[in-house]
Amino acid sequence: MSEQDLSKGEERRSRIMNTLKIQGKITIQEMIEKFQCSEATARRDLDVLVRKEGAIRTIGGAQWEGFSGLRESSFLEKKQLLWLEKEAIAAKAVSLIEEGDVIGLTGGTTTYLIAKAIKHRRNITVVTNAVNIAMELSDSDGVQVVLTGGVMRKNSFELCGPLAEKVIEDLNIGKMFMGADGFSLEHGVTTYSELEAKTGRLLMERSRMKIVVIDNSKVGKASLFGIVPLSSLDACITDIPLKPELVSALAELNITIHLAKSHHTENFE
């Protein structure tokens, strides 16, 4: 069907979708200015594009998941991927945790495995915005859990929004272990969710040591929303040797690289 056969609304939505595919995201204000429509029309158009075209609603607009090389998967889907590698990364992270530590864990499969690995440790406080991590630690006698409030995202079980942010602002975290959807030199640490990005950024700001935990599928990739630049990190834990240019850049930023022992690293040694 040609554009001349489309209704005025269909033509406008087609142009909005083209813009989304080109720039990756669009705000309602941009839609109002660029397509000369009302706010109510812009919101209705986004609802149609979410339902029919797979656009993803964000605060004040929408994003297009095809913009990056990554697709947001649910926690259950992620559990099926690189499980042994994630266990190795979690084990390396746990080796950095000492009795008396206050640690932070964002949502994610690797951070979930960190929680599983420390539940029998003693005198540790875990701050998390992930409901499933809090539940995993709920029967631990030696681990105190601080769970932020907020609205839960079903893909990640993470609590986000103003309630979470209000709690986080009053916290002091020793070692923060951050999961992510992407880790690259140009874009830093990234994720799919605008809400999770903001919550993660606040958690990092309230932490003394900032550590990102990423399996090899995330390295060199960028998702839509930035959490923090690489320069804000103290360390990263991954399961395969990084490319020389990334290693050099991290060294210049005084970021420690921890290589987890998995079958991948054994092949390199």
Residue pairs with C-beta under 8 A, 6 or more apart in sequence:
3 11
3 14
6 14
9 45
12 35
12 37
12 45
13 45
13 48
13 49
15 35
16 26
16 31
16 35
16 45
16 49
17 49
17 53
17 55
19 26
19 34
20 26
20 49
20 55
20 62
20 63
20 64
20 67
21 64
21 66
21 67
23 67
24 63
24 64
24 67
24 68
24 224
25 58
25 61
25 62
25 63
25 64
25 67
25 224
26 61
26 62
26 63
27 60
27 61
28 39
28 42
28 43
28 46
28 60
28 61
29 60
30 61
31 37
31 42
31 45
31 46
31 61
32 38
32 39
32 42
35 42
37 45
46 55
46 57
46 61
46 62
49 55
49 62
50 56
50 57
50 62
54 64
54 65
55 62
55 63
55 64
56 62
56 63
56 64
56 65
56 72
56 192
58 194
59 194
59 195
63 194
63 224
65 71
65 72
65 192
67 224
68 182
68 221
68 222
68 223
68 224
69 221
69 222
70 181
70 182
70 192
70 221
70 222
70 223
72 155
72 181
72 192
72 193
72 223
73 81
73 155
74 154
74 155
74 156
75 107
75 108
75 109
75 112
75 132
75 155
75 156
75 157
78 108
78 109
79 109
81 109
81 217
82 215
82 216
82 217
82 239
83 109
84 262
84 263
85 215
85 216
85 239
85 260
85 262
85 264
86 109
86 110
86 113
86 215
86 239
87 113
88 239
88 260
88 261
88 262
88 265
89 110
89 113
89 213
89 214
89 215
89 237
89 238
89 239
89 260
89 262
90 110
90 111
90 113
90 114
90 116
90 117
90 213
91 117
91 260
91 261
92 237
92 258
92 259
92 260
92 261
93 110
93 114
93 177
93 211
93 213
93 237
94 114
94 117
94 118
96 175
96 211
96 235
96 258
97 103
97 118
97 121
97 124
97 175
99 121
99 122
99 123
99 124
100 123
100 124
101 124
101 125
101 174
101 175
102 124
102 125
102 127
102 172
102 173
102 174
102 175
103 124
103 125
103 126
103 127
103 173
103 174
103 175
103 176
103 177
104 126
104 127
104 128
104 173
104 175
104 176
104 177
104 178
104 203
104 206
104 207
105 111
105 114
105 115
105 126
105 127
105 128
105 130
105 133
105 177
106 128
106 129
106 130
106 158
106 177
106 178
106 179
106 196
106 199
106 200
106 203
107 128
107 129
107 130
107 132
107 133
107 156
107 157
107 158
107 179
107 196
108 130
108 156
108 179
108 180
108 213
109 179
110 179
110 213
110 214
110 215
111 128
111 130
111 133
111 177
111 178
111 179
111 213
112 130
112 132
112 133
112 136
114 177
114 213
115 126
115 128
115 133
115 136
115 137
116 136
118 124
118 126
118 137
118 140
118 143
119 136
119 137
119 139
119 140
119 143
120 140
120 142
121 142
121 143
122 141
122 142
122 143
123 142
124 142
124 143
124 144
125 143
125 144
125 145
125 146
126 133
126 137
126 143
126 144
126 145
126 146
127 146
127 148
127 171
127 173
127 203
128 134
128 145
128 146
128 147
128 148
129 147
129 148
129 150
129 158
129 159
129 160
129 164
129 168
129 199
129 203
130 156
130 157
130 158
130 159
131 147
131 152
131 157
131 158
131 159
132 157
133 157
134 145
134 147
137 143
137 145
138 145
146 171
147 159
148 159
148 163
148 164
148 167
148 168
148 199
149 159
149 163
149 164
149 166
149 167
150 159
150 160
150 161
150 162
150 163
150 164
150 165
150 199
151 159
151 160
151 161
151 163
151 195
152 158
152 159
152 160
153 160
153 193
153 195
153 196
155 193
156 193
156 196
158 193
158 196
158 199
159 199
160 193
160 195
160 196
160 198
160 199
161 195
161 199
164 199
165 198
165 199
165 202
168 199
168 202
168 203
168 206
169 202
169 206
171 206
172 206
172 208
173 203
173 206
173 207
173 208
174 207
174 208
174 209
175 207
175 208
175 209
175 211
176 203
176 204
176 206
176 207
176 209
176 210
176 211
177 211
177 212
177 213
178 189
178 200
178 203
178 204
178 210
178 211
178 212
178 213
178 227
178 228
179 212
179 213
179 214
180 189
180 190
180 191
180 212
180 214
180 218
180 223
180 227
181 190
181 191
181 192
181 218
181 221
181 223
182 189
182 190
182 191
182 218
182 221
182 222
182 223
183 189
183 190
183 212
183 214
183 218
183 219
183 220
183 221
183 236
184 190
184 219
184 220
184 221
184 222
185 230
185 245
185 246
185 249
186 222
187 222
187 226
188 226
188 227
188 228
188 229
188 230
188 231
188 232
189 200
189 212
189 226
189 227
189 228
189 229
189 230
189 233
190 197
190 221
190 222
190 223
190 224
190 225
190 226
190 227
191 197
191 200
191 223
191 224
191 225
191 227
192 223
192 224
192 225
193 225
194 224
194 225
196 225
196 227
197 225
197 226
197 227
200 227
200 228
201 227
201 228
204 210
204 227
204 228
204 232
209 234
209 235
210 228
210 232
210 233
210 234
210 235
211 233
211 234
211 235
211 236
211 237
212 233
212 235
212 236
212 237
213 236
213 237
213 238
214 236
214 237
214 238
215 238
215 239
216 238
216 239
216 240
216 264
219 238
219 240
219 242
219 246
220 243
220 246
230 249
230 250
230 253
230 255
231 253
233 253
233 255
234 255
234 256
235 255
235 256
235 257
235 258
236 250
236 255
236 256
236 257
236 258
237 258
237 259
237 260
238 257
238 258
238 259
238 260
239 259
239 260
239 262
239 264
239 265
240 259
240 262
240 264
240 265
240 268
241 247
241 259
241 265
241 268
242 250
242 257
247 257
250 257
259 265
